[in-house]
Amino acid sequence: MDRYRFILSGGGTGGHIYPAIAIANELKKRHPNAEFLFVGAKDKMEMEKVPQAGYEIKGLWISGIQRKLTLKNLMFPFKLISSLLAARKIVKQFQPHVAIGTGGFASGPLLRMAESYGVPCVLQEQNSFAGITNKLLAGKAKKICVAYDGMERFFPKDKIVKTGNPIRMDLVDLKSTKDGASAFFGLDATKKTVLVLGGSLGARRINQLIEKELGFFEKRGLQVLWQCGKLYYEEYKKYDSDTVKVLAFVNRMDLAYTLGDIIISRAGAGSVSELCLVGKPVIFIPSPNVAEDHQTQNAKALAVKDAAIMLKEDELDGTFENTFSGLLDSEEMQQKLGTNIKKLAMPKATEHIVDEIEKLLKK
Ligand SMILES: CC(=O)N[C@H]1[C@@H](OP(=O)(O)OP(=O)(O)OC[C@H]2O[C@@H](n3ccc(=O)[nH]c3=O)[C@H](O)[C@@H]2O)O[C@H](CO)[C@@H](O)[C@@H]1O
């Protein structure tokens, strides 16, 4: 029996953590005796989410560089050296057969050290605009698994494999019933549900919109399952009621996806890939605050195919109610969006990525 050792690193936001967990789950399915070790950044959400998924994680003292001159920035060189030393120790002790990086600053030192000790490295880039850490690591990586065309703008062409984004399949395999899901969240199975998703950290502008529209949703006879984000929970928990469920974070996304009839969501790459598999009508409100406005690109790619509706943050005040009512009142439009978005799903992405990892094991 093989006893492979895999090291995975990525984090800062759910967008980098969950792909690593999805890849680990598939590797574990194929190699039940394998050992896994995750490496993340101390104090970031991976330190909580990875153990919840059943894996061990070690945290490095590292953070991203800020654009302005701050104390945190002045500390950066020290953090980098300290985390490179810690990463070296981890790699030497664990002796991984393959290292997998899913982006975010935490993965920089670990993958750099793994490369320098001759461990084959695979990178996974979720977005259509590559992250800085993956760009820095690309030169020495063996393979770079991407989800979009045109990534040779950032990475060496011969290393790129288009696989799609890895998804935790248990989360989009909607086995539960509406009754079960509504009971879980304390909502009513006979009512239509608006599911609001602000990405793994929550979204300020979406929260402001939902707060303003609660009366409108109520008038339309809807209930709301509202994931507002850990940072915003104290501010919005006062709206929790029989028809509005406010949550900092949804641990059972499968049940949330089951319950949602219309979904309002940020357009992070992972959210988009999951929503394609879920196949329900979605209104995307992309974050305008991310590198190269990549969430708008993510959402636009679906909107032009009539697979979702996209609303920009700065046009919400004038358009939201009309657009939303148009969708709510048209079963046909809901059906069409649901069917079209599902056509864009890439359900084999994780398997495909793990195939690439396995090729490196055989060498
Ligand atoms: C503000 C920011 O920097 N956002 C980036 C971040 O998004 P973010 O961290 O929001 O990540 P994604 O949209 O890619 O994925 C969110 C993941 O979190 C899960 N989830 C979310 C909410 C919740 O309550 N429970 C839960 O489990 C979702 O099921 C999904 O698996 O990484 C993405 C992938 O690199 C980028 O495209 C986004 O632009």
The ligand as an ORCA input file, in Angstrom:
! r2SCAN-3c Opt
* xyz 0 1
  C     -12.821     39.639     -1.427
  C     -11.948     38.626     -2.066
  O     -10.730     38.709     -2.000
  N     -12.553     37.652     -2.750
  C     -11.816     36.623     -3.454
  C     -11.904     35.314     -2.677
  O     -13.307     35.093     -2.530
  P     -13.969     34.159     -1.440
  O     -13.006     33.880     -0.337
  O     -15.294     34.702     -1.125
  O     -14.058     32.801     -2.239
  P     -14.938     32.119     -3.339
  O     -16.082     32.892     -3.782
  O     -13.969     31.650     -4.379
  O     -15.412     30.830     -2.532
  C     -16.129     30.946     -1.348
  C     -16.126     29.623     -0.687
  O     -16.552     29.785      0.647
  C     -17.642     28.939      0.901
  N     -18.522     29.584      1.876
  C     -18.871     30.885      1.705
  C     -19.703     31.490      2.623
  C     -20.178     30.735      3.706
  O     -20.912     31.211      4.560
  N     -19.827     29.436      3.806
  C     -18.979     28.838      2.925
  O     -18.660     27.666      3.077
  C     -18.303     28.733     -0.440
  O     -19.075     27.563     -0.436
  C     -17.089     28.662     -1.354
  O     -16.540     27.365     -1.349
  O     -11.263     34.257     -3.413
  C     -11.773     34.025     -4.730
  C     -10.986     32.868     -5.333
  O      -9.608     33.107     -5.339
  C     -11.701     35.293     -5.568
  O     -12.294     35.073     -6.837
  C     -12.426     36.420     -4.834
  O     -12.380     37.624     -5.580
*
